[in-house]
Amino acid sequence: MRGRAFGAWVLAWALLCAGPASAAETKMPPGLSGGWGGMRGFLYELGVAIQVRYVTELAFNARGGKGHALRQAGQLDVGLGLDMEKLAGLEGGTFQFTFTHRNGNNLNADMALGNLQLVQEVYGRGNVGRLTQLWWDQLFWGERVHLKLGRMTVGEDSADFPCDFQNLSFCGAQPGNIVGNYWFNWPVSQWSTRLRVDLAKVAYVQLAAYEMNPRNLEEGFYLGRFSGATGVMLPLELGWNPKFHGDRLEGLYKVGVWYDTSNAPDVLLAGVERDGRYGIYFVARQQLTHVAGVENKAQGLNVFARLTHTDQDTSTQDGQYTLGLGYTGVFGRADDDVGFALGATHTNGRYVTAQRQKQAEGSDTPIPRTEYLGELYYSLHATPWLVLRPNLQYIRPGGDEDARNILVLGLKGALTL
């Protein structure tokens, strides 16, 4: 498979496994099961990439909630990537199929932590199997134009961000963290298309269209719902991928807006429907230092910043802001890294007013507020196919203003089979 097309497939898996990866990577991903007597590498050279991964996240609330408990959540992913140029002579064509199955329990709910963001980001959307990817990506005009069609998740192309951390605030496409009722991140897919045009070597513009269909949240494996759509979501993104200091310090900067044509209820005014939903996001990642003479070009210090704003008419949470840094190559281990991040999820003031009105009428509904948190992790790349990531999360919960502050001890693991 050509470097760019195949690298995009590898990167999608790397985001699940919570590890840095380059979009230009061309080596076959390693696995616990080895090379299958040479068959795995043979298929790979033919353009057939088979990948199986399991991600698990343990979380224990040492403080906060109604008690103390240890909970596990996990996800199995089985994927097939095809380079259609090698297989069938179709230049620039790539096919991707991915099946996911989630399992486990949610510490947030089981211990009534009262927070807005999951402390186990891999949990959610039901303990069921799903068709997560079924798409064709085609390159045109000297690989400057990318047209993608099929079933895909919004966050794999728009506002995409790796899941190095265990708290959902720092994982995946940020808009899906606060308006997940219609921006569907992994593993929920929908019928969609994305057109990306590379304006220059380091810049691009892309426009996508996603069918907004609440039925996609129904639990169960299916090829796609063909009825029930409420509208179309249109994200527009501009990206800049510069390299500084002699191409040693790579950065990635994105700004995007989206508009969903679906009607949605007003969060304050009962019975009022709003025409459309919208928002804006910004993502920045930058490597700040470089270690000369090492094989892993990612070694050094890097930082990231993200922010998302949504409309206040229809969103219960109207903003999320995160800032973090990491260092790769700690303790003399080339691939090990440490990361630290701070974040805030802002609750829409109009929604808070609505909840206070309900409480005044006798309801026992909790009153939300802004959620603040921090997370620290160490990532041990024990083998090429096993990553272990202990982490510590401290949270001032935002789902209930009366909830106690939370301390969570976590462990994230990713195994490539």
N, C-alpha and C positions, 0 to 999 in steps of 0.2 A: 504494500500500500504506500502511496506517496507520502512524504513526510508530513505535509500539512493536513491532508484528509485523515491519515491514520493517527496523527498526533491529536486531532480533535477528539477522536474516539477514546484514546488513552487518557486524555485530560478529563473526560466525563467520568471515567472510573476513578481517577485520582481524587476528584472532588468528593466522591463517596468515601474513599478511604482516608480522607483527611490528611493529605500530604501534598507538598508542593510538586508541581510537574510543569514541564514546558510544552507548549503547543507544538513544538518542533520535534518532540521525542519520537524516535523511530525504533527503539529496541523493543523486543517482545516483553511484555510484563511478566515478571517471575511468578511462580506459584508453588504452594506446598506440594502439590502432586507431581511436580517436576515436568519433564519434557515429554512424557507419555511415550518413551521409547523413540524419541525423535519426531513423532507424529505432530506434536504441537508446533514445533518450529517449522516443519514442512508445510503445514496448513497456513501458518503465518506468512511464509514466503509466497504462497499462492494467493494471498489476499484474504484469508479467512482468520479472523481473530475471535477466539473463544475465551470468555472471561467469567469466572465465578468468584464472588466476594461475599464475605459475611462481616457485618459491622455490629458490634455490641456495645452498649453503654450502661454501666452500673452507676447508681446514684444513691447516696445515703444522706438523709437530712440530720446532721448533728445538732442543728438548732432550727426552730421554726416548725409550724404545723401543729397537728393535734397529737403527735407522737414521733417516734423514731422508726424508720423502716429503710430497708435496702430493696431497691427495685431494679429490674433489668429490662431493657428494651433492645430489640435487634432488628436487623434487616438483611435478608438474603437477596442478592442480585445475580441474575444469570443473563449474560449478554452474548450477542453474535454481531460482529461487524464485518462487512464485506466490501472489499475494494473491487468495484465492478469493472475497473479498467484492466486489472490483472485477470479477473475471472472471465470476463466476457468482452473485453476490448472496448468498453464504454468509457471513454476518456473523461476523467473528472467526476465520476459517479461513486457515491458511497451510500451503503445501506446499513441501517442500525436497527436491531431489535433488542429490547431489554424487558425482562420480566422481574418484578420485585415481589417479595413477600415479607411483611412486617409481623413482629410478634412482641410479646412482653407486656409490661405494665408501666403506668404513668405515675411517677412519684408525686407530681403536682396534685393530681386528683386524689390519690390514695391517702395522702397525708394532709389534704386541705391546706396547702401552702399559701394560697391566696395571691399567687403571682400571675403575671400576664404571659411571660415567655417560658417555654418548656425548659426544664433543666436537663432533659434528654432529647436533643433535637431530632433524633432518629425516630421518636415515637410519633404516632398520629396517622390519621386517615384510615384507621381500622386495621386490625390484625388479619389481613386478607392478602391474597395474591392480586397483582395488578399488571396490566399491560402499560408500561411506563414509556417506552419508546418504540415507534414503528415508523421510521422516516427515511426519506431519500434526500441526500444533499448533492447538488450538482454544481460544478465549477464551470464558468464561462470566461471568455475573453482574457486568456492568459492568467486564469485563476484569480482575477480581480473581482468577479461577481459570483456570489454564492446564493443559490436558490435552494431552500429546504422546504419539503412538503411532507405531511403525514401527521402522525400523533406524536406530540412532544410536550414537555413541561415548559411553562413560561420561563422559569428561572435558569434553565440551561443555556439560554441565549440572551435574555434581557436582564440586566443588573446582576449577572452571575457572579458568584463569590464562593470560594472554597469553604469547607466545613472543618477547619482545623480545631475549633473550639467545640465544647459540648453543649453550652447554652445556646438556644435558638437565636438569641439576639445577635450573635456573631457568626451565624451560619447561613449559607445560601443567599438567594436573592432577597434583599431586605424588604421590598414591598410586600412579599408574601407573608412576612412575619406579622404584619399589622393589618393587612386587608386580605387575609387568607380565605375569606368567604367567597372571593372571586379571582384573586391572583393565585393560581395553583402551582406551587413548587413541587418538586419531587416528592412522592412517586405518582402524583395524579397527572395524567396527560389529557390532551384535548386535540381535536382537529385544528390544524394551524399551518401557517406558512411564514417563512422569514426570508427577506431579501436583504443581503448585505453587499455593499459596494466598497472596495478598498480605494479610497481617494488618493492615497499616497502610500509609501512604504510603511508609514507609522500611523496612519489615520484611516478611519472607516466611518460609514453611516449605515444604519440598518433600520428597516421598518418591518414589523411583524404584525400578523393578524391571528387572533385566537378566538375560536368559537366559545362563547360564554354559555355553558350548559351546566346547571346545578346537578344534573343527573350524573355527571362525571364523578361526583363525590359518593355515589352509591357504591357499596362494598361488593366486590366480586370481580372476577377476571372476565373481560369482554374486549372485543376488537374496537368497540366504539359505539356510543349512543348516536342514533340518527334522528332523534326528535327531542324536543324540550329546550332548544336554545332560546336564550333571552336577549342575545345581542352579540356584539363583537368587541373585543378589546384590541386596541391599536397602540403598542409601544413603539416609540421612536427613540433611537439611541445614537449618540455620537461618541466615538472612541478615539483615544490617542495613546499610542504605545511607544514612547520615546526611549532611547538608550543614551545615557550620559557617560562621561569619563571614559571615552574610548570604547563605547558599547559594553562596558562592564556593569553599569548600574541601570537595570531595566525598570521602567515604570508602566503603569496602566491606569488611565484616567477615563472615566465614563460619565456622561450626563444624559439623562433620559426623561421623557415624559410619557404618560399613557392616558388614554381615554377609553372608557368602557361605555358603549351605547345603551347598556341595560338600564332599566328603571330600578330604583332602590328606595326603600323607606327612609324618611328623615329620622335621625336618631333622637330628636327632641319633640317634633310636632307629630303627634299621633294621627295616622290616617293620611299623611302627606307623602306623596311619591315624588322623588326627584328624577329629573331627566339626565341620566348619565352619572358616571363616577370618574374621578381623575386623580392624578398625582404627579410628583416629580421626584427624581432620585439622583444622587451623585455618589460615585465610587472612586477612590484613589488608592493605589498601591505603589510603593516606591522602595526599591532597594537603595540603602544609603551607604553601605560599605561593601567592599569586595576583598576576598582573600586571594592573593595572587598565587598562581601555580597549583591550584587544586582542581580536581576533576568536576566536583559539584559546583557549578557556577552560581548556585543560590546561596552559598556560604556567605555569611555576613549579616548585617543588621538591616531590617526592613520595617516599614511602617504602613499602616492603612487608616483610612478614614471613610466613613459612609454616613449619609443622611438621606432620609426619605420624608416627604410631606404628602399628606393626602387631603382630600376635601373634607371640610368640617360638617357638611350636610349629611353624609352617609356613613362616615367612618367613626367607629367607637374609639379607635386609637388613631391619632392624626399625625404622629411623628415618631421617628426612631433615629437615634444618633449614636454612633459607635466610633471609638478610636483605639488603636492598638499597635503593638510593636512585637517583633519577634527576632530571634537570632538563631541562625542555622550554623551548626558546626561547634556545638558546645562540648566541653570535656574531651576535646580531641577526637570526637566522633563526627565524621563528615556529614552524616545525614540527620543526626539528632538535632532537635530544635526546642526552644523554649518560647512561650508566648504569653503576653499579658494584654488584657483589653478592659476598657471601661465603656459602659453604655447606659442609655436612658431610653425608655419607651413612654411617650407622652400620651395621656388619655385626653380625648377631646372634651373640652369644657362644656360643650352643649350636651354631650352624653352624660357627664357628671350631674348636670342640672336635672336631666330626665330621671336619673336614678334617685336623686334626693327628693324629687317630687313623688316618686313611688314609695319611698320610705316614709314620707310625711302622710301618705294615704294608708299607712299601716303595713306595707310590705316589709319583709326582712331582707330585702335585696342589699348586698354589700355596696359600699361606695368606693369606686376606683380612684386612683391617683397616679401620678407619674412613678414609674418603676426605675430604680437605679441599681446597677450591679457591676461587679468586676469578676474576672476569671483569670486564673493563672494555671498554665499547664506545662508539663515537660513531655516531650515526645521521644520515646525510645524506639528506634528502628532496630528491633532485636534481630531480625533477619530481613532479607529482601522481600519476604512475603508476609511479615508480621510486624505491625506497629502497635505499641502499647502507650497510652497517653493518660497518665494520672492527672487530675485537675482539681482545683479548689474554686468554688463559686460562693460569693457573698452578695446577698440580694436584699434590697429594701423593696418588698413586694408591692405591686401596683394594682392588683385585682381587688384588694380589700384594704381600706385605710386603717383598719384595726388589726391587721395581721402583723405578727412579729417578724423581725428581720430573720433571714434564712442563711444558714451555712450548709453548703452541700459539698460532700466529698465524692468525687466521681472518678471513673476509669473508663476510658474509651479504647476499644480494641478493634483492629481491622485485619482480617485474614484473607489473603488471596489464595484460592485453591488451585 
